[in-house]
């Protein structure tokens, strides 16, 4: 139960941070000029969507046990579990940060707000599950 507490704290701090990003987008003006999509803005949107999808895929890669057990490692199932969840939470926050960046470079307001909202949704639907037993593998 103790291992679940730290990711939950990260989740709560992340939710508060993303709500703060919503506040920033509403209070600070966007870049002046047109809100047409340039290649740079499309790259920002692509990176945000990549973070949204890959945050879930990377977590499963960290859970796997190495094929060569003879190699000395400090990795434990609990550490791999924790790293996977932290990566997922960081990628969800990154989606919102890309939305903030899109706002400041003059991207469409609806798209910037949608990316920030997507990051918030990813943080809200995240569940840590049960931590593995504290034994080396």
N, C-alpha and C positions, 0 to 999 in steps of 0.2 A: 504494500500500500504506500510505503514511503517513496518508492520510485515513481509512482503516478503523480505525486504532489508537484514535483518540479516541472514536468510538462504542462500541468494544469496552470501553474503560475505563469509560464511562458505564454499560454493561450490567452489568459486574462489580460496580461500586459499587451499582447499583440492586438486584441480586440480594442482596448483603450487607445492604442496607437493608431489603428486604422480609423477609428471614430474621430480622432484628432486630425487625420488627413482629410476626412470629409469637411471638417470645420475649415481647414486651410484652403481647400478648393473653393469653398463658398465665400470666404473673406478676402482672399488674395486674387488680384486680377490675373487673367491669362495673358500670354504674350500677345502683343498687338499684331494685327494683320489678319490674313484670311485663315480659316480653319480647314483648308484643303489638306488632303492626305498626301504627304510627300513620302519618298522612300524611307527617310529617316523615321518618320512617324509610324510607318508600316513595320519597320524593324522593332520599334518599341512595343507595338501591339503583338507582334510575333513572339518576342521574348517574354512578354507577360503571359501569353497563352501557353508557351513552352513551360514556364514555371508552374502554371496551374496544373498541367498534365503530369509533368515529370516529378513534381513533389510527391505524388502518390507512387510513382514507379520506382523512384530512388529508395524509398523506405523498404521495399521488399528486397532490394539488392543488399542492404545492410544487414538484414536478418539472416542471410545465408551463412552457413558455416564453411570455412575454407576447405578446399579439396585436399590440401596437404597438411594433415594434422601434426606432422613432425616439425614444422616451422614454429619456433617459439613466438608467441604473441600474447599481448596483454588483453586481447579482446575476450570479452565474456558475453553471454547472451543478453545480459542486462545492459551492458554498454552498447551493444549493437542495437538493441531495442530503443534505448534512449536517443542515440544518434539518429536513427531513422525518424523518430517523432520530431526531434528538433529540426531536422532538415525539412520535413513537411511543413512545420510551422513557419520557418524562415522563408520558404518558397511562397507560402500564402501571403506573408507580409510583403514580399518582393512584388507580387502581382499588384498590390495596392500602391506600392512606391512607383511602379511603372505607370500607373494611372495618374499619379501626381506629376511625374515627369512629362507625361503627354499633355497634361493641362498647362504646364509652364512653357512648353515649346509651341503651344498654339494649336493643339489637336482639337477635334470636336469635343465639346463639353460633355455630350451624352456618352461618348466613348470613354473619356477619362473617368467620369463618375461610375460608369459600368465596370471598369477595371477595379476601381477601389471597392465597389460593392462585391465583385467576385472574390476579392481577397478576404473581405469580411465574411462572406458565405463559407469560404473554405475554412476559415478559422472557427466558425460556429458549428460546422458539421463534423469537425475533427473529434474523434474519440480515442483515448489512449489504449483501451483494452487492458488486458491483464499483463503484467510484467512477467517475464520468464523467471524460472528458478535461478538462484545465484550460484550456479556451478560452472566450472570451466568445461569447454568442449574442445 
